[in-house]
Amino acid sequence: MSYVSHLECSATGERHEAGEIHGLSRGGWPLLVRYDLDRLGDAITRESIAAAPAAGFWRWAPFLPVTRDEDRISLGEVTTPLIPLACSAGEGPTHVMVKDEGRLPTGSFKARGLALAVSMARQLGLRHLAIPTNGNAGAALAAYAGRAGMKATVLCPSDTPDINLREIRQHGADVWKVNGLINDCGKIVGEGARATGWFDVSTLKEPYRIEGKKTMGLELAWQMNWSLPDVIFYPTGGGTGLIGMWKAFHELRQLGWITGGLPRMVAVQAAGCAPIVHAFEAGSTHAAPWQDAHTVAAGIRVPAAIGDFLILDAVRASGGFAMAVDDESILRERDRVAVEDGLLLAPEGAATVAAWRQALENGLVGDDERVVLFNCASGLKYPMAPVVQELDINREIDFTSLA
Ligand SMILES: *Cc1c(COP(=O)(O)O)cnc(C)c1O
């Protein structure tokens, strides 16, 4: 059972039929899934969704395109918690919450998108999926595809941390290191689709990862009792999550499920790779590819995004903004939040904390506003500083140095 009516080209609005294998639209743009929301609204209520037995994002099945329950692949997804920053509990800023996506299967929110892409691939009879990735998307594809009995081929930039590469291989995917950036990997995946017949599940090059990421917006609305935050800070690489949440908010608004306004959407990027920030400031519709991309936050090291215009549209339409933060402040906030808040953020998540602080200082966000920051992955997947202190059991312990 699904309420999908059709798919729509995000640039031209051209209609594409549901129930067929789709990559990009005929015009070469990302496709968006459209639903018969009147019919959905007649059958489903906020209360029935809240009472649904499915855990995690599969609770939102009526808002998703999978028609047969048996194609739904689940690895025990959870509703990710909203955790207030400790500094927001006392004096000073209030209501700043981290949505911790690191608790999903494979330790990142890529699980949302890839679960949907793989489930739809199974529904449509595909057997072999391929992806370019900075790590997390590859792990999520490998896990869900493995579970679905499908083959996965994963191409990573060669400087992808070893822990990610090993995780992907451990899940049985065919993983390759490529001496280039994610866009170079994407080019090979695209060419390989024609040469080998594998299906390209690159960000926004198939229609369903957005639908999976959309569940972040649905879940957030539900968790906040159908009243959305004032501002959302989102670490933006390909932008799937930002575009997906903005889509979710519109679907909910059309259904009349949310009270109050929509949040201002803030695209957070790293100073060493900030094509969206640059385009936002220049007032352009599209973003020019970023040269020499570098940042510790590999998940947002995306020099060119095919959905750039959709990200920029959502940011502008929401009254939000785009902001770059440097690696130094990313790592500083990661350390601070680990110590003061007990949360081990991924660098991308720490980037949203750094951006929020910067926005607070610049007056772009008020200290009385309800803010949600996205931590997209478990901090355990990233390199951390080594421990150098040692105690020698063969010598007398100098407790003054331990006290
Ligand atoms: C993929 C990824 C992002 C970027 O997400 P998009 O929705 O593609 O912009 C940010 N952080 C982490 C950890 C990621 O894996």
The ligand as a Gaussian input file, in Angstrom:
#p B3LYP/6-31G(d) Opt

LIG

0 1
 C       26.446000      12.327000       4.085000
 C       26.791000      13.057000       5.294000
 C       26.487000      14.415000       5.439000
 C       25.828000      15.229000       4.352000
 O       24.490000      14.846000       4.174000
 P       23.652000      15.299000       2.910000
 O       22.238000      15.113000       3.308000
 O       24.053000      14.428000       1.769000
 O       23.972000      16.736000       2.653000
 C       26.833000      15.034000       6.622000
 N       27.433000      14.350000       7.619000
 C       27.707000      13.039000       7.524000
 C       28.370000      12.368000       8.672000
 C       27.398000      12.344000       6.368000
 O       27.688000      11.047000       6.294000

